[in-house]
């Protein structure tokens, strides 16, 4: 518990309602903590800047003008430092020789053992309140504090201004200078998230298809994946269902349960509808009901597409697992709910959103890294999609690439070493599809015959042959260092930072995932001719929840949650390579692989007018690569071999 001051007497409470007396009382209070304070313009002559809080795009050339002083900034989070012993404890939790092996903690235990001291948090929160800022919550893990306030009050508190900026046709805001804090708080405050715009985007994409039955092949040589197809290709054991495990999904929208009912009917799936909860405690706004038809005005339609795909994938892999969909238009609030609620509501966590690291500040990366480290301490396995714009993660995915793309940059939410990052593959089945697919479906719409060799997911042309950026995200973080466990064949010897992704599964539209979503007009209804109009989902958003479902099976098999899988994954790649489908130039089927031309052997991006002249990415190769990570899994062998 955070200490509070003894309640004032009734007479003192009345007196403190007088503003100038309250300010004097605040002065005396803060002086007891070593602060000299004068309301409205200065806190102390002894202040210290927090670096890396202003993004590169917040420069005078892009400036549009100051934010109104009364505009509220509602999603600010103070990230607090932890005891240095915390990192050693996390390593011990994954060391079978340690007495702390798999000794998972509650959020309160994390806070009590490794969090910032109560009296320091109390002093900080009292100072924030004295600056007219609202303190909404303090995390049980004692590493995050949620605050809000007007632009004027936040600016005065942190001695900065807030300005609007025009960035590639989008209006964003940012602090104009590094935030300042009283020097007394510098040792405990690691970062402040929310002082600039971060555009977290969902990585799911969907297109419509119409087919009789539907047939196994629905467009040329393209196929779609049903739950039974995925299970066949990746050898998912039928003896495990995920029973007893809860998968928490970070979502920006509710879902239409009719879509799940139609999907279950056609694919013979048996999973239950998700439980949907809004994280109001952490300030997550309720986005309202899901859309049920394409005729509606759906402000959160991209979020609904994402949430629908995430449930389809996670629940169909682990049909007896419970799915908890945490819904708001503030992803951080969703994730905070999953990590800081007690008892911990889920053992597995999925996030299929993100933005490129070079467009955000270090504070944004630090926020997710801190949150995921607490998740790891609690035994939660976290999975994040790597992104859909290839190595040049700042490009708008599924859109024409810019003439002058930014330098390669990974998804900043994937950068944390406490989360497993999922990229995308593409099946190398075009030359002989009959070898891998039936010409018609079984009653559950299954048509896959066996595992299919994989290359990198890279589709530089859409179905109308328009040039686009659409490929597996991956690269190296400039913020998070290379973790000690990230080693092995293919891992860059430079150890320049955290490399992503870690694993991959099919993500292409070439063989996309069968689904139903009435809000786009693809609700899986059957017309009088027997045709079914359905959705085909694709993107790395399909890979991350698939791995979340697989981990639910793993937890069920081992009868315990596993926390961060990454150390075991890289160890297994060396000891049990048969558990992985290594993606190489050979498996991709590309005859002449060039890093300068986008293809299934890389995650390079085309130019705006031709396949050449774009942003060179990374090449797939033996062992690890920054396109598909360690490859995909033979799930049966993976679960049997996991230690």
N, C-alpha and C positions, 0 to 999 in steps of 0.2 A: 504493500500500500504506500502511496505517496503521502508524506506527512502534510497536514494542513495546520494552520495556526488556530489556536483556541478561539471559539466564537466570541465576538464582542458582546458586551452587555447590551441590553435593549437601548439604554441611553446612548452608548457609543455607536450603535448601529444607526440611530437617528442622526447623530452628529456627522457620521461619515457620509451621509447623503449630500452634504454641502460640498460642492466640487473643490473649493480651495483647501478645505480641511482634509479632504480625501487625498489631495495631492501632497500635502505635508506629511500625512501618515505614510504614503507610499515612499516619500523621500527617506523617512526614518527607517522604514522596513528595508529598503534596498541598501541603505548605508550599512546595515547590519551584515550584509553579504559582501561588503567591500566595494559597493558601487556608489558613485556620485551621479545624481540624476537631475536633470532639469527638463520638465515635460515640454515636448513639442519641437525641440530643435537639437538637443545633444544629450547623450547618455553619459559619456565619460571622455576625458581626453585620452584615455588609454583604451583604444579600440584596435581591432585586428580584422583584416580582410579575409574573406573566404574565397580562394581563387577558383577559376574554372567554372564560373556560374553565368557567363555571358557567351551565347553561341556566336559562331563566326558570322552568321547572317545579320546579327544585330550591329550594324555599322551605319555611319552617317549617310552613305550612298543609298541605303534602303529605307531611311527614316521617313515616317509619315506624320509624326506628331505625338505628343504626350497623351497617355491615357487620362480620362477624366479622374479627378481626385476622388470622386465618390463611387467609382466603379469597384465592385467587389471582386476580390481574388479569393476564390473559395476552396482551392485544392492545393494548399501549401503544406508540405510535410518537412519537419525538422528531422534530419537523420543524425542520430547520436552515435558516438563511438562506443565500442565495447571493450571489455577487458582483453588485453592481448592474449591471455590464456585461452580465449574462445577458439581461436584457429587450431590450437593444439588439441583441444577437446574434440572438435569436429573430425580431425584426423584419427583420433583414438576411437571414435565411434565406428570407424570403418576398418579398424585394425583388429583382426580376430585374436591377436595375442594380448590386447589391452583389456583391463577390467572394465573399461567403459564401452566395450564393443556392443553396439546396438542398444545402448542405454539411453533411450529417447527421453526427452524432457517435455514438460508442458510449457506453454508460453510464460507462465508465471515463474517457473523454475529457471528458464533461460534468463529472465530479467533479474531474478534474485541472485543468480550465480555470476552472470557475466554482463549485466546491464549497468547503465549509469546509476550512480548512487541517488537515493531518494532526495537527499537534501540539495543535491545539485540540480536535479530535475525541478524540484520545488522552486529554487531560486530562479531558474530559467523561465518557468511558466509564470511566476509572479512578475518578472520583468516584461514578458510578452503582454500580459494583461495590462500592466501599467502603461504600455505603449498603445493601448486601445485596441489590441488585437484579441480575437476570440480564440481561446484554446478549447477545441472541441473534444479531444481525446488524447490520452497518453497510452501507448501500447503496453500491454502486459509484459511484453519482452523488453521494455524500457530502452528501445532503440529508435522509436518513431514518436513524434508528436504532431498531431494534426491541428493546423491553425487556419484562420481566415481573417480578412480585413479589407478595408478599402485600399485602393492603390495609393492614396495619400498617406494613410497610416502605416501601411507596410513599407512604403518608401522612406518615411521618416524614421521608422524603427531601424531599418537596415541601411540608412544613409545612402539611398540611391533613388533614381527616378525610373519610371516605366514608360516605354515608348512603343508605338505601333511601327511595324516594318512591313514593307511589300517584298515578299519572297516568292518569285516565280508565279505570280498571279494570286498568291494567297496572302491574307493579312495575318500577321502574327504579332505577339507582343513579347517584350523582354525587359528585364532590368538593364539599365544603361551602363552600369558599373558593378564591380564586385560588391556583394553585400558586406556590411561591417557589423561586427558584434563586439560587445564589451569583452576585453581581453580575458576576463575571468571565465567566460564561456568557451573560449577558443579550444581548450583541451577536450571538451565534451561534445562539441558540435562538429560533425563530419561534413555535412552538406545541407543545403536547403533546396528541396525539390518544389517546383511550381512557380519559379520566378521567371519562366519563359515558356512559350508554347511548345508542346511536344505533340505531334500529330501521329498518335498510335493508330495504325490502320489494320483492319482485318486482312488476312492473307488468303481468304477463300474466294473462289470464282465459280460461277455456275453457268451452264448453257442448257438450252432445251433440246430435247430429242423426241421423236415420235417413231414408234416401232410397233409392229404386229407381234404380239406375245409378251414382251418384246424379244426380238431375235438376239442371238449372241453377238452378231456384228450389226451395228446400227448405222454406220456411215463409212463407206469405203472399207478400209482395213482397221478402222477404229473399233474398240470394244469398250465395254464398261465393266466395272468391278462391283459385284455384289458381296455381301458378307461371306458367302460360301466360296466365292472366287478368291478373295483375300486369304481365307483360311487355307485353301488348297495351295496357293502359290507360295505362301510363307510358312506352311506346315504348322498351323496353329493347332495345338492339341484339343481334341473335342472333349477330353475328360475334365478340363478345367473351365469354369464359368465366371470366375471373379466373385463368387459368393462370399459375403462377409466384408467386402471391400467397398469403400466409397470413393468415387472419382469426382473431384471438384473441378469445375470448368469456369474459367473467367470469361464472362460474356457481356456483350453490349446490348442485348435484346432478349426479350422473352421468345418463346417458340410456339408454333401452332401444333398442338398435340394430334390434330387430324393428320398432319404429314407423317407422324410416326406410326399412326394406325394403318395408313395406306401402305407405308413402307414395310411394316411387319407382315401385312397380308400378302404382299407380292413376293417377299423374299423368305417367308416362313421364319422370320426372326421372332425372338421371344422376350426381348428386353422391355422393362417398364419405362413409363414416361419419367422424365427428370423431375426432381423437386426444384422449384425456382424460388430464390430468396433474394431480396434487395438489401444490400449492406448499409442500411441507414445509419448505424452506429458510427461508421467511418465516413459518413458524408456522401455516400453514393446515391445520386438522384435516380428515382424510379423512371425508366424510359416509357412506361405505360404498356398496354397490351400489345401482343404480336399482331401483325397483319395476317389476314386469312384469305385475301384475294388480291390480284394485281390491280384491281380497280381502286384500291384504297391509296390514300396518301401515306406513305411509309417513310418517315424521316430516318428510321434506324434500319432500313432494309438490308444494308450491307452487314450490319451486326446480326440481323436475323439469319441471313444466309450462313454466316460464320457459326453462330450458335447451333443451327440446325445440322450442319455438317459435323461439328464437333460431337454432338450427341449421337448421330448416326454411327460415326466411326468408333468412338470409345465404347458405346453400349453394345454394338454388334460384335465387337471382339470379345467383350466380357459381359455377356447378356444377363448374368445374375448379379452383377455389381450394381450398387446404387449410384445414380448420377445426380450430383448437386450442382445446379446451374446458378451461379452467383451473378446477378443481373444488375448493371447500372451503366451509365455512360461515363463512369470514372473507373477505368481498369484497376487503378491502384487501390481503390476502395474494395473492389471485388477480391483482389489478392490479399489485402490486409485482413479481410474477414476470414479467409481460408487459413491464414497463418496465425492470427492472433486471437481467434475465438477459442474458448475453453469450455468443454473438452474440444480437442482438435477435430473439426468436422469431416475431414477427408484424409486419406492416406496417400492419394495421388492427385496431382494438380496439373492442369493443362492451360496454356496461354498461346493462342494462335494470332497474336497481334504484334506490332512493333513498328520501328522506324530505324533509319540508318544511324549508326553511332556518330558519324561526323556532323549530323544536323542537330544533335542534342548536346547538352553539357555533361561534364563529368558527374555533376550532382545527380542527374537522371540515372546514369549507370550505377552510381553508388547506392541509390535508393533500392533498385531491384536486387543488387548484390547483397545488401544488408537484409532485405526481406527474405530472400532465398536462403541465406545462411541460417536464419532462424528456422525456416522450413526444414532444412537439413537436420538441424539439431532436434527437431520434433519427429523426425523419421519420415517426413513427407518427400516423395519423389516428384520432382518438378520437370515438366516437359514444355519446350517452347519451339515454335516454328521458326525456321531460319530466314524466311522471306522469299519473295517471288520475283525479284529483279536481278537475280544472279549476283555476281561479285560486286557489281555497281549498285549496291543496295539503296542508294538515294534516288534512283530513277523511279518514275511512276510505273509500276508493274502492269502488264497487259496493255501498255500504251506505247506510242512511238518514242524511241529513245531520243534524248536531246542531242543536239549537234556537238555540245561540249559537256560531256558527263563529268560529274565529280569523281574524285579518286575513289577507288574501291573501298567499301565500308560495310561491315556486317550489321545485323540486327542488334541494337544496343541491349535489348532485353535478353538476348541469347548470350551476351558477353559474360555473364556471371558464371564462375566455375562451379556454382552450387546448383546449376540447372543443366539438364541434358538438352542439347539443341538438335532439332530434327530437320534435315534437308530433304530433297526430292530426287527420285530416280525416274527413269523412263524405260519401258520394256523394249528390248531389242527383238521384236517379233515380226517385223514387217516383211522379211524375206520369205518366211515360211509360217504364216499364222496358223495353219492347220496342224502344225506340230504342237501348238500350245493351247489352242482353243477348239471347242466343239463347234459345229456349224449351227447347232440349235441348243436351247437351254434345257436344263432339268426343271422340275416343277418349282424349285426355289430360285430359278433364274441363273443357276450356276452353269458356266461354260468353260472355265479354265481347267486344263488337264494336269498341269504340273508347274514347278518353278520355271520362270522365264528369265533369261539373262537380262541384266540391267546396265544401262548407261546413265549418264547424268540427265536429269530432267532439264531440257533446254529446247524450247519451241520458239525460235525467232520469227516464225511466220504464224499468223492466226489462221483460222479455217477459211478466210477469204484471201489469204496470201498477203495480208498487210504485215509490215514489219512491226515487231513488238519486243519489249523486254519481258521475258517470261522464262525464268530459270531458277534453279536451286540457289538460294542465298548461301553465302559462306565467306570466310576471310579471317582476319586477325584483329583482335581488339587492341586499341591504343590506350586503353584504360586499365584493363584487368591483365595482370601478368600471366605467363604460362604456368598453369598449376603443375605441381610435382608429379601427379599421376598421368599427365598427358605426355606420354612418350611411347615409342615403338616405331615400327617400320612406317615410313611415310610422314611422320610428324616432323615438321621443319626443324632442323638443327639450330636455327637462329634463335628459337625460343623468344620471339619478339612480342608475344602476348598470348592471350587465350585464343586458341584456334577453334573455329566452328565451321560446319556442324559436327556432331558426334556420330550420329546414325542417320539413315534415310529410309524412306519407303516410297512407293510409287506416288507420283504427284502430277502427272501429265494429263492433259485433256485427251491425248491420243487413246488412253485407256482409263478414262475418268471413272469416278465413283457414282454408281446408281443412287438416286435419291428422289425425294418428293418434296416440293415446296410450292404450295398453292399461291403464296404471295408473289411469286414470279410467273404464275400461270402454268406451272409444271407440277400439278398436284397429284399425278398418277391416277387420274380418273380414266375410265375405259369408255371410249365412244361407241356408238352403235355398230361400227365396223370392226370393233375389237381392238382398235389401236389404243396404245397407252402413251400419253404425253408426260414425260418425266424429266427430271433434272440430271445433269451430269456435273458433278463437283470436281474441282481439281485445285492444285496449289499445295504448298508445304503445310497448309492448314489441315490437310488430310493425314499427313504423316505423324504430326505431333499427337493428336488424340488416339491414333492407332497404337502408338507406343504407350500411351496412358492406359489403354485397355489391356495391352500385353502385360504391363506391370501389375495390373490388378490380378491377372492370372498368376503371376509370379508370387505376389503377396499371399494369395490363397494357397498355393503349393507349399510355401515355406511357413505359412501360418503366422506371418509377422510382416510388418512394413519394413522397407529396406532403405529409406532415405535416398541420398544422392547415389545414383547408379554409376556415375562416371568412373570412379576408381576401379570398380569391378569390370566395366566394359573394356577398358584399355588393357587390363590384366588378362582378361579372357581372349582378347584379340591375339595375344601372343601364345597363350597356353592352349586355347581351344578354337583355332581358326575355322573349323568346320561349322561353328555356330553362326558364322557371318557369311554373307554373300559379298565378296570383295568386288567392287566396281572398278574396272580398269578400262584402258583403251580397247583391249581385246574384247571384253564383254559388251562394250558399247556398240561394236560393229562398225565403227568409223575407220575407214581404210587409211586415210591420210589426215591425221589429227593435227590441226594447227590451233594454237591458242588465240590466234587473231581472227578466227572465223568461228562463230557460235555453232556448236553441234553437240551431240550426245557425249562427247568426250571432254566437255568443259562447261563452265558457267559464265562464259564470255557473253557480251551483249553486242548486238549489231549496231551499225550506224543508223541514222534516221532515214537514209535513202537506199542503203544496200547492206548486205550481210557483213561486208568488210567495213573497216573504218570506225568501228565502235570501241567499246571498252574491253580490253583483254582481261580475262579472269584467271581461273586456275584450271589445271588439267587433272582429270581422274588418274589414279595410279595405284600401284600395289600397296596394300595396307591403307594407311590413312591418307585422305586428301581433303582440301578445303572446298569440296563440291558435295561429296556424299559422305564425308566422315569415314567411319570404319565400314561403311556399306550398309546393307539391310541385314535382317536376321532370319535364320532358320529358327523359328520360335520354339519349336519342340526341343531342339538341341540347346538353345540358349537357356531355357528354363531348367532343363535337366542338369546343365553344367554350371549354373550360377552358384557361386560360393561367396 
